[in-house]
Amino acid sequence: MSTAVMGNISVSPRLHLTKRGRVVLTALAALPLVAAAFFFATNGGGATATDEVSSVSFEHVTVQAGQSLWQLAGEIAPSADPRDVVADIVHLNQLDGSDLQPGQQLAIPTQYSH
């Protein structure tokens, strides 16, 4: 950097930012704010675990020998589409497949309970 001497006073030139320099400086200053906003947006509404016990209770049915999910669906919800009832029972009871064992207890979704 060169310095001009005017009389006994030395003068250095002022620092001038180019347009690109101002953009870079603004981006660097805004980066922590953007990162904080992103962090709070993605983690701010997280679920929390509680010790409360759910008050939802289900009716249960006991599977009879030779009974299928399709037959069970027809018995518990005769007016509903059996495919939907079977899907709901499988989902609620976390069944791997459609194989049932005699004596097995299955929870019935609340919309089909009597």
ABEGO torsion letter per residue (X at the ends): XBBBBBEABBBBBBBBBBAAAAAAAAAAAAAAAAAAAAAAAAAAABBBBBABBBABBBBBBBBBBGBBAAAAAAAABAABBAAAAAAAAAAAAGBABABBBBGBBBBBBAAABX
